[in-house]
């Protein structure tokens, strides 16, 4: 993993770990594993369960084109204030799963091998749903039996020793949520190095994504939207542009996820960003911005051109991060729950709150 991404994630996890409090999972009966190959995905069902559908470049709900504005959150460490989310008009929440192996799906709190308490996914989903929010469940880390965490960002999924066990846990999550269509599952957070090293190729991206998608689709009745990350730790659409059409052949309800940090925000004005976004739309690529924040590896970046471009092009955007931490520049909230907005973080909290309410 790159040092810069580790630094961002380390700060994040340390800043929230003190609020950790969580619940346990039960074993789920999952469908047989029929395997997966790029050229033989599971059959598309005659009737796909709604209300959500990916249609060309569009997200539809009950047939109507919709977009979502929302946030990334870390409620696996403890439920947040849903009323405050309503006040900000949050429509979608991408939930951080830092310990996929032990993450409870339902049940009671668990103290995991990393000595952290985890809340069950169903409890998080229930609270989000009660306040009208769609939930994306996204793994960010794997913790082994010794309590050692491996962050997923920058890794080649199929090269990992835990890859098979990872997919089995993802299938269990899909089995549990298959009749809850407002729960979407993202395959992996920010795979592959930012510089395309470590034997990366777009063909590797294609085969890894196809295998992970198909393993989930072999779960009988799982029609939920599957979110697929781009390459270069999520910031690049190159693999999607080159191989996305091939990936979509014979597959349904696939939405691509791009992350807007340096490769989007640095030295880019509003017109350039509008052109970049519209180029993806013209290719009929279904995508969202699953993360955007003011800081990643270096200084605080200008955010206004991106927010204006996102508004003009009407794309779905999720901010990093719904977190009460006055000292973390990407946190949208202060420790007291107010918008985290100072000259130091380019007034991120108030700017994104205004974007949400447009």
N, C-alpha and C positions, 0 to 999 in steps of 0.2 A: 504494500500500500504506500502511496506517496506520502511523504512527510507532511506536506501542506494540508492534505485532506485529513490525516490523522490528527493534526493540531486542531482543526476546526471541530472534528467529532469529539476529541478528548475534552475540549473545553465545554462542549455541549452536555456531554454525559455527566461530567463532574459537577456541572452547575445545577443539574436536576436530581442527582442521585440522592441527595439529602431529603427529598420529598417522596422517596419511593414507598409504595404501599400496594400490595397486589394479591391475585387469586389463581386457582389451580385448574388443570384441564382433566378431562376424562377421555378414555379411549373411544375412538369413533370407528364405526364399521365403514370401511372404504371399499370402493369398487375394485375388481380385479385389475392388475396391471398388465395391459396388453402390449406394453412397449410403445415405442415411438420412433418413427423415422421421418425425415423431411418430406419424403414423397408419398407417405401413406398416413396422413393425419386421421384422427377419429372422424367418423361420418358426421356431417352437419345434420342436426335433427330436422324433421319436417316442420315442426312448430317450435320456435325459439321463445322461451319465456321472457316476457317484458317485465317492467315497462321500458327499460333502457335498451337501446340498440345503437351500434356504431354503423352508420350508413355513409359510405364514402368518407369525406372529411368531417362529417357531422356526428355529434352526439344527439340522439333523439330520446325524448321521454314521452311515451304515449303518442308517438308519431310526430311530435313537435320538436324542432331544433332548439337545443338548450346549450348554454355555456355555464360554467361554474367559477365562482371566485371563492377562495378559501385559504386554508393554512395547513402547514405541517404541525403535528402535535406529538407529544410524548406521554400520552395518557396511559400507556402500559406501566408507567411509574406512579400513576395516581390520577384519578379523574379530575378534570379541570372544571372551571365555572362555566356551565353551559349557558347561563343567563347572560354572561359577559360575551360569549360567542354570538348569541342572538343580537345583542346590542351592536356588535360590529357587523352584523349581517353576513356571517360566515355560512356558506352553502355546502362546502365539502371539506373533509378533514382527511389528510393522509397521515396515517398513524405509524409511528416508529416502533419496530419490533427489534430490539437489540439482542435478544437471546431466543432465536427461533426454536432451538431444540427443546427448551423447557417452557416456552411461552404457553401459559394456560389458555385454552379456548373457552371453556366454561368451568364452573365449579367455585372453589374456595381459593383464598390467597396461597401463594407458595413463596417460600424462601429458597431461591435457586442456588445452584452450585457456586455462582459468582457472588453469593451473599447479598443479593438484591431481591426485594419483594416485587412480584409482578401481578398486575390485575388481569383478569381474563378478557379476552377479546370481545366475547358476547356482551359483557357489561359495558364496555366502551361503545360498541355499536348501538346498544339499546339507548344509551344516553344521547348519542349523536342523532339517532333516528327520532327520538322523542322531540327533538328540536329542529327537525326537518333537514338534517344534514346527511349527505351521502358519505360513506366511509371507504377509504382505500387502505388496505392492510399491506404494509411493505416491510419486508425483512431488511434490516441494516446490519445484523451481526449474528454470529453463531458462537455459542459457548460450549466448550467441551466438558467432559466429566470432571476435569480438574479445576473447573471454574475459569479457564483461560478464554478470553474473548477474541475472536477474529472478526474485525470489521470487514464488510463485504466490498466496500468501495475500492475500485481499481483492480479487483481480482477477475481472473478468467473462471467463470462458474464451474465448467466441467473439469478443470484441473484440480479442484479442491477434494481432499480426502473425504470430506463430509457430504459430498454432492448427492449421493444416493439417499442418505438419511435426510438431507435437506428436502429433497423432492417428496419423500414419504410424508414429512410433516406438512408440507404445502398441500398435498392431497388430502390429508386429514382436515385441514382448514377449509378446503374447497368442499369436502363432503358435508361439513357442518353448516356452511353458509349457502349451500346450493339453492335453497328456497328463500333466500334473503337477497333479492336482486339489487338492493341499495348498498350492498357490500361488494366492492371490487377488489381484486387481488393483483398486486404488482409482483413481478417475478423476482426481482433482485434490485437492490439499490446501487446505482452508479457503477455498473460493471466495466471492466477493462480500463487500462491505464490511460491517463489524459494525453500521453504522447504516443499511443499506439504501439508501445514496446511490449515485451514479454510474449512474443510470438503471436501477437494479435493479427487477425485478418477479419474482413467483413464476412467471410465464409464461416469463421468460428462463431461470430455473433449470430449468424443465421441458424446454424445448427444447434447452438445452445438454446436460443430463444424458441425454436421449433420444438425441441425436446421438452422444455419446461412447460410450454403451452399445452402440448399434446398429453403430457402426463396429467395435467389438471382436467383436460376435456374428457379423458377416459373415466373420470368420476361421473357416474350416471346421473344425469339431470343438472350438471353444473353448466349453466348457460351464462353466468355472471360475466361482466366485462373483465377482461384480463388486460392489465397495463404492462407495457413492454418498454424497457429503458433503451435509450440510445447508447452509442459507444462513447469513448473518451470520458468516462466517468459521468455519463449522462449529458454532457454539454454539446455533443456533436450529433447532427442528423445525417452524417455521411452514410453510415451503415443502413439507415432507414431508407434513404434515397436510392442507394444502390441495390439493396436486398429486400426492402420492405414489401414490395409488390409480390415477390416470390414467397415471402413468409405468409402473406395473407391468403395465398391460394389454398382453397379448401378449409379455411379457418374463419371464424366469425367472432364478432364482438371483441376486437383487438383495438386498443388505443395506445399510441406511442407517447412516451414521457421524455421531455427534454428539460434540462436544468440550465437556468440562465445566470451564469456568473461571468467570469472574465471573458470567455469566448463570445459572449453576447453583449456585455455591458461596457467593456473598455473601448474607448475611441469609436463609439457608435452613436450616431444621432438618431432622432426619431424617424426620419425618412429612411435611413438605412435599415433600421429594425423593421419598419413596415414592409419594406421590400423583402427582407429575409423571411418574415412570417408569411407574406402573400405568396412567395415562391413555393413554400411547402403546401399552402392551400391549393395552388394551381396544379400541383402534382396529385391532388386528391388524397393527401396523407392525413389520416385522423390523428391529431396530436394535442397534447396539453403541455403547459409549463408546470411541471410538478414541483419545482423549487425555484425561487428567486430570492436573493438576499443582497444586502449591501456590501458584504465582506466575505471573502473566502480565504485566500492565502496571504494577501498583502493589505494595502490600505482600503479604506472605505470608498466604494464606487458610487458614481452618479446613478440614480435610479429613475429620475423623472422621465427621460426619453423612453425607457422601456415601458413604464406604466402608461404613458400617453399612447405609445404604439399598440399596446395590448388592448387599450380601450377602443382605439380606432378600428382595429382588426377583429375585435370581439372574440378573443380566444380565452380559454379556461386557464386560470392562473392560481397557483398555490404558493403562499409566502413561506419562507423559512425565517422565523420559527415562532409558533405560539408558545411562549415561555416567559415566565416572570423572572427576569434577571436584568437588573439595571446596568450591570457591568458588561453584558454581552451585546455587542453592536447589532447582531441579527435578531435579538429578542424583540418581539413586538410590544412587550409589556414590561413595566417596571416591577420591582418586588411588591409594590402596593397595588398592582393591577391596572395602573394607568398606562396610556400610550407611551412607549419608550422612545422619546423624541428629543434628541439634543443635537447640537452642532457636531458632536463627535461621531454620531451615527447617521448624519445627514437627515435627521428628523424622520427616520424610517417608520416609526410607529404611527405618527399622524398622517404621513403620506399614504401608507398602505390602508389605513382605516378610511381615509377619504376615497381611495380607489374602490374599496369594497362597497361603499355606499352609493356609488354612481349608478 
